[in-house]
Amino acid sequence: MTKAVSVKVTGRVQGVSFRWYAFREARRLDVHGWVRNEPDGSVLAHVEGDEAAVDAMVEWCRHGPSYASVRDVAVTEARSSGTDVFEIRY
């Protein structure tokens, strides 16, 4: 079953390679979508794929890479875009 979510991560999540590590984790989990920095200092991601893999990606976002300090992760349901890649957006 395919699941799609929007994930907003707040805290010290910019300037710590969060997007690059998220890209790496997404490839490992075989989920699709994108990740980008937001003007408010948060990181926003769209993640879709197998339900268990999407849940695992959300769980990874709760801590992120070692230099990150995640304060909050807000998850909302999203529409599947049908993409077959995961990319870093600028």
Rosetta constraint file for C-alpha pairs under 8 A:
AtomPair CA 1 CA 49 HARMONIC 7.84 0.50
AtomPair CA 1 CA 50 HARMONIC 5.82 0.50
AtomPair CA 1 CA 51 HARMONIC 6.20 0.50
AtomPair CA 2 CA 48 HARMONIC 6.83 0.50
AtomPair CA 2 CA 49 HARMONIC 4.97 0.50
AtomPair CA 2 CA 50 HARMONIC 4.95 0.50
AtomPair CA 2 CA 51 HARMONIC 5.87 0.50
AtomPair CA 2 CA 80 HARMONIC 7.99 0.50
AtomPair CA 3 CA 48 HARMONIC 5.43 0.50
AtomPair CA 3 CA 49 HARMONIC 5.51 0.50
AtomPair CA 3 CA 50 HARMONIC 6.13 0.50
AtomPair CA 3 CA 51 HARMONIC 5.15 0.50
AtomPair CA 3 CA 54 HARMONIC 6.86 0.50
AtomPair CA 3 CA 80 HARMONIC 7.26 0.50
AtomPair CA 4 CA 46 HARMONIC 7.25 0.50
AtomPair CA 4 CA 47 HARMONIC 5.63 0.50
AtomPair CA 4 CA 48 HARMONIC 4.10 0.50
AtomPair CA 4 CA 49 HARMONIC 6.64 0.50
AtomPair CA 4 CA 54 HARMONIC 7.44 0.50
AtomPair CA 4 CA 77 HARMONIC 6.21 0.50
AtomPair CA 4 CA 78 HARMONIC 5.16 0.50
AtomPair CA 4 CA 79 HARMONIC 5.98 0.50
AtomPair CA 4 CA 80 HARMONIC 5.33 0.50
AtomPair CA 5 CA 46 HARMONIC 5.88 0.50
AtomPair CA 5 CA 47 HARMONIC 5.46 0.50
AtomPair CA 5 CA 48 HARMONIC 6.43 0.50
AtomPair CA 5 CA 54 HARMONIC 7.86 0.50
AtomPair CA 5 CA 75 HARMONIC 6.49 0.50
AtomPair CA 5 CA 76 HARMONIC 5.55 0.50
AtomPair CA 5 CA 77 HARMONIC 4.50 0.50
AtomPair CA 5 CA 78 HARMONIC 4.63 0.50
AtomPair CA 5 CA 79 HARMONIC 7.48 0.50
AtomPair CA 6 CA 44 HARMONIC 7.21 0.50
AtomPair CA 6 CA 45 HARMONIC 5.74 0.50
AtomPair CA 6 CA 46 HARMONIC 4.63 0.50
AtomPair CA 6 CA 47 HARMONIC 6.45 0.50
AtomPair CA 6 CA 75 HARMONIC 5.70 0.50
AtomPair CA 6 CA 76 HARMONIC 5.26 0.50
AtomPair CA 6 CA 77 HARMONIC 6.25 0.50
AtomPair CA 6 CA 78 HARMONIC 5.85 0.50
AtomPair CA 7 CA 44 HARMONIC 5.67 0.50
AtomPair CA 7 CA 45 HARMONIC 5.06 0.50
AtomPair CA 7 CA 46 HARMONIC 6.33 0.50
AtomPair CA 7 CA 47 HARMONIC 7.61 0.50
AtomPair CA 7 CA 58 HARMONIC 7.24 0.50
AtomPair CA 7 CA 73 HARMONIC 6.64 0.50
AtomPair CA 7 CA 74 HARMONIC 5.69 0.50
AtomPair CA 7 CA 75 HARMONIC 4.68 0.50
AtomPair CA 7 CA 76 HARMONIC 6.70 0.50
AtomPair CA 8 CA 42 HARMONIC 6.74 0.50
AtomPair CA 8 CA 43 HARMONIC 5.82 0.50
AtomPair CA 8 CA 44 HARMONIC 4.57 0.50
AtomPair CA 8 CA 45 HARMONIC 6.52 0.50
AtomPair CA 8 CA 73 HARMONIC 5.63 0.50
AtomPair CA 8 CA 74 HARMONIC 5.12 0.50
AtomPair CA 8 CA 75 HARMONIC 6.60 0.50
AtomPair CA 9 CA 13 HARMONIC 7.27 0.50
AtomPair CA 9 CA 42 HARMONIC 5.60 0.50
AtomPair CA 9 CA 43 HARMONIC 5.15 0.50
AtomPair CA 9 CA 44 HARMONIC 6.35 0.50
AtomPair CA 9 CA 61 HARMONIC 7.07 0.50
AtomPair CA 9 CA 62 HARMONIC 7.74 0.50
AtomPair CA 9 CA 70 HARMONIC 6.82 0.50
AtomPair CA 9 CA 71 HARMONIC 7.57 0.50
AtomPair CA 9 CA 72 HARMONIC 5.86 0.50
AtomPair CA 9 CA 73 HARMONIC 4.61 0.50
AtomPair CA 9 CA 74 HARMONIC 6.61 0.50
AtomPair CA 10 CA 41 HARMONIC 7.21 0.50
AtomPair CA 10 CA 42 HARMONIC 4.69 0.50
AtomPair CA 10 CA 43 HARMONIC 6.66 0.50
AtomPair CA 10 CA 70 HARMONIC 5.93 0.50
AtomPair CA 10 CA 71 HARMONIC 5.52 0.50
AtomPair CA 10 CA 72 HARMONIC 5.26 0.50
AtomPair CA 10 CA 73 HARMONIC 6.50 0.50
AtomPair CA 11 CA 41 HARMONIC 7.81 0.50
AtomPair CA 11 CA 42 HARMONIC 6.88 0.50
AtomPair CA 11 CA 68 HARMONIC 7.73 0.50
AtomPair CA 11 CA 69 HARMONIC 5.69 0.50
AtomPair CA 11 CA 70 HARMONIC 4.67 0.50
AtomPair CA 11 CA 71 HARMONIC 4.55 0.50
AtomPair CA 11 CA 72 HARMONIC 6.80 0.50
AtomPair CA 12 CA 16 HARMONIC 7.71 0.50
AtomPair CA 12 CA 41 HARMONIC 7.88 0.50
AtomPair CA 12 CA 42 HARMONIC 7.99 0.50
AtomPair CA 12 CA 68 HARMONIC 5.50 0.50
AtomPair CA 12 CA 69 HARMONIC 4.89 0.50
AtomPair CA 12 CA 70 HARMONIC 6.17 0.50
AtomPair CA 12 CA 71 HARMONIC 7.69 0.50
AtomPair CA 13 CA 17 HARMONIC 7.91 0.50
AtomPair CA 13 CA 18 HARMONIC 5.99 0.50
AtomPair CA 13 CA 41 HARMONIC 7.34 0.50
AtomPair CA 13 CA 42 HARMONIC 6.41 0.50
AtomPair CA 13 CA 43 HARMONIC 6.59 0.50
AtomPair CA 13 CA 68 HARMONIC 5.24 0.50
AtomPair CA 13 CA 69 HARMONIC 6.48 0.50
AtomPair CA 13 CA 70 HARMONIC 6.59 0.50
AtomPair CA 14 CA 18 HARMONIC 6.56 0.50
AtomPair CA 14 CA 37 HARMONIC 6.86 0.50
AtomPair CA 14 CA 41 HARMONIC 6.36 0.50
AtomPair CA 14 CA 42 HARMONIC 6.95 0.50
AtomPair CA 14 CA 43 HARMONIC 7.11 0.50
AtomPair CA 14 CA 68 HARMONIC 7.94 0.50
AtomPair CA 16 CA 65 HARMONIC 7.51 0.50
AtomPair CA 16 CA 67 HARMONIC 5.63 0.50
AtomPair CA 16 CA 68 HARMONIC 5.86 0.50
AtomPair CA 17 CA 21 HARMONIC 6.26 0.50
AtomPair CA 17 CA 65 HARMONIC 7.42 0.50
AtomPair CA 18 CA 22 HARMONIC 5.96 0.50
AtomPair CA 18 CA 43 HARMONIC 7.99 0.50
AtomPair CA 18 CA 64 HARMONIC 6.45 0.50
AtomPair CA 18 CA 65 HARMONIC 6.11 0.50
AtomPair CA 18 CA 68 HARMONIC 7.07 0.50
AtomPair CA 19 CA 23 HARMONIC 6.07 0.50
AtomPair CA 19 CA 35 HARMONIC 6.09 0.50
AtomPair CA 19 CA 36 HARMONIC 6.65 0.50
AtomPair CA 19 CA 37 HARMONIC 7.73 0.50
AtomPair CA 19 CA 43 HARMONIC 7.78 0.50
AtomPair CA 19 CA 88 HARMONIC 6.48 0.50
AtomPair CA 20 CA 24 HARMONIC 6.31 0.50
AtomPair CA 20 CA 88 HARMONIC 7.35 0.50
AtomPair CA 21 CA 25 HARMONIC 6.10 0.50
AtomPair CA 21 CA 64 HARMONIC 7.56 0.50
AtomPair CA 21 CA 65 HARMONIC 6.39 0.50
AtomPair CA 22 CA 26 HARMONIC 5.96 0.50
AtomPair CA 22 CA 35 HARMONIC 7.43 0.50
AtomPair CA 22 CA 61 HARMONIC 7.68 0.50
AtomPair CA 22 CA 64 HARMONIC 7.46 0.50
AtomPair CA 23 CA 27 HARMONIC 6.28 0.50
AtomPair CA 23 CA 34 HARMONIC 7.95 0.50
AtomPair CA 23 CA 35 HARMONIC 7.51 0.50
AtomPair CA 23 CA 86 HARMONIC 6.64 0.50
AtomPair CA 23 CA 87 HARMONIC 6.65 0.50
AtomPair CA 23 CA 88 HARMONIC 6.78 0.50
AtomPair CA 24 CA 28 HARMONIC 6.32 0.50
AtomPair CA 25 CA 29 HARMONIC 6.14 0.50
AtomPair CA 25 CA 57 HARMONIC 7.20 0.50
AtomPair CA 26 CA 30 HARMONIC 5.79 0.50
AtomPair CA 26 CA 31 HARMONIC 5.23 0.50
AtomPair CA 26 CA 32 HARMONIC 6.90 0.50
AtomPair CA 26 CA 57 HARMONIC 6.75 0.50
AtomPair CA 26 CA 86 HARMONIC 6.81 0.50
AtomPair CA 27 CA 31 HARMONIC 6.47 0.50
AtomPair CA 27 CA 32 HARMONIC 7.93 0.50
AtomPair CA 27 CA 86 HARMONIC 7.18 0.50
AtomPair CA 29 CA 53 HARMONIC 5.73 0.50
AtomPair CA 29 CA 56 HARMONIC 7.75 0.50
AtomPair CA 29 CA 57 HARMONIC 7.30 0.50
AtomPair CA 30 CA 49 HARMONIC 7.45 0.50
AtomPair CA 30 CA 53 HARMONIC 7.22 0.50
AtomPair CA 31 CA 47 HARMONIC 6.47 0.50
AtomPair CA 31 CA 48 HARMONIC 5.69 0.50
AtomPair CA 31 CA 49 HARMONIC 4.97 0.50
AtomPair CA 31 CA 50 HARMONIC 7.19 0.50
AtomPair CA 31 CA 53 HARMONIC 6.56 0.50
AtomPair CA 31 CA 54 HARMONIC 6.54 0.50
AtomPair CA 31 CA 85 HARMONIC 7.76 0.50
AtomPair CA 31 CA 86 HARMONIC 6.98 0.50
AtomPair CA 32 CA 46 HARMONIC 7.99 0.50
AtomPair CA 32 CA 47 HARMONIC 5.72 0.50
AtomPair CA 32 CA 48 HARMONIC 5.23 0.50
AtomPair CA 32 CA 49 HARMONIC 6.20 0.50
AtomPair CA 32 CA 83 HARMONIC 6.36 0.50
AtomPair CA 32 CA 84 HARMONIC 5.72 0.50
AtomPair CA 32 CA 85 HARMONIC 4.94 0.50
AtomPair CA 32 CA 86 HARMONIC 4.44 0.50
AtomPair CA 32 CA 87 HARMONIC 7.98 0.50
AtomPair CA 33 CA 45 HARMONIC 7.40 0.50
AtomPair CA 33 CA 46 HARMONIC 5.14 0.50
AtomPair CA 33 CA 47 HARMONIC 4.87 0.50
AtomPair CA 33 CA 48 HARMONIC 6.08 0.50
AtomPair CA 33 CA 81 HARMONIC 7.91 0.50
AtomPair CA 33 CA 83 HARMONIC 6.47 0.50
AtomPair CA 33 CA 84 HARMONIC 7.64 0.50
AtomPair CA 33 CA 85 HARMONIC 6.21 0.50
AtomPair CA 33 CA 86 HARMONIC 4.52 0.50
AtomPair CA 33 CA 87 HARMONIC 6.47 0.50
AtomPair CA 34 CA 45 HARMONIC 5.57 0.50
AtomPair CA 34 CA 46 HARMONIC 5.34 0.50
AtomPair CA 34 CA 47 HARMONIC 6.76 0.50
AtomPair CA 34 CA 86 HARMONIC 5.14 0.50
AtomPair CA 34 CA 87 HARMONIC 4.64 0.50
AtomPair CA 34 CA 88 HARMONIC 5.60 0.50
AtomPair CA 34 CA 89 HARMONIC 6.51 0.50
AtomPair CA 35 CA 43 HARMONIC 7.09 0.50
AtomPair CA 35 CA 44 HARMONIC 5.75 0.50
AtomPair CA 35 CA 45 HARMONIC 4.16 0.50
AtomPair CA 35 CA 46 HARMONIC 6.48 0.50
AtomPair CA 35 CA 86 HARMONIC 7.96 0.50
AtomPair CA 35 CA 87 HARMONIC 6.54 0.50
AtomPair CA 35 CA 88 HARMONIC 5.09 0.50
AtomPair CA 35 CA 89 HARMONIC 5.91 0.50
AtomPair CA 36 CA 43 HARMONIC 5.75 0.50
AtomPair CA 36 CA 44 HARMONIC 5.48 0.50
AtomPair CA 36 CA 45 HARMONIC 6.39 0.50
AtomPair CA 36 CA 88 HARMONIC 6.04 0.50
AtomPair CA 36 CA 89 HARMONIC 4.94 0.50
AtomPair CA 36 CA 90 HARMONIC 6.09 0.50
AtomPair CA 37 CA 41 HARMONIC 6.88 0.50
AtomPair CA 37 CA 42 HARMONIC 6.15 0.50
AtomPair CA 37 CA 43 HARMONIC 4.56 0.50
AtomPair CA 37 CA 44 HARMONIC 6.31 0.50
AtomPair CA 37 CA 89 HARMONIC 7.90 0.50
AtomPair CA 37 CA 90 HARMONIC 7.21 0.50
AtomPair CA 38 CA 42 HARMONIC 5.32 0.50
AtomPair CA 38 CA 43 HARMONIC 5.65 0.50
AtomPair CA 38 CA 44 HARMONIC 6.62 0.50
AtomPair CA 46 CA 78 HARMONIC 7.86 0.50
AtomPair CA 47 CA 54 HARMONIC 6.42 0.50
AtomPair CA 47 CA 57 HARMONIC 7.84 0.50
AtomPair CA 48 CA 54 HARMONIC 6.12 0.50
AtomPair CA 48 CA 80 HARMONIC 6.46 0.50
AtomPair CA 49 CA 53 HARMONIC 6.74 0.50
AtomPair CA 49 CA 54 HARMONIC 6.05 0.50
AtomPair CA 50 CA 54 HARMONIC 6.13 0.50
AtomPair CA 51 CA 55 HARMONIC 6.16 0.50
AtomPair CA 52 CA 56 HARMONIC 6.16 0.50
AtomPair CA 53 CA 57 HARMONIC 6.22 0.50
AtomPair CA 54 CA 58 HARMONIC 6.27 0.50
AtomPair CA 55 CA 59 HARMONIC 6.20 0.50
AtomPair CA 56 CA 60 HARMONIC 6.22 0.50
AtomPair CA 57 CA 61 HARMONIC 6.30 0.50
AtomPair CA 58 CA 62 HARMONIC 6.67 0.50
AtomPair CA 58 CA 75 HARMONIC 7.91 0.50
AtomPair CA 59 CA 63 HARMONIC 7.60 0.50
AtomPair CA 60 CA 64 HARMONIC 5.76 0.50
AtomPair CA 61 CA 73 HARMONIC 7.20 0.50
AtomPair CA 62 CA 70 HARMONIC 6.35 0.50
AtomPair CA 62 CA 72 HARMONIC 7.31 0.50
AtomPair CA 62 CA 73 HARMONIC 6.16 0.50
AtomPair CA 63 CA 68 HARMONIC 7.21 0.50
AtomPair CA 63 CA 69 HARMONIC 7.06 0.50
AtomPair CA 63 CA 70 HARMONIC 5.76 0.50
AtomPair CA 64 CA 68 HARMONIC 6.02 0.50
AtomPair CA 64 CA 69 HARMONIC 7.76 0.50
AtomPair CA 64 CA 70 HARMONIC 7.10 0.50
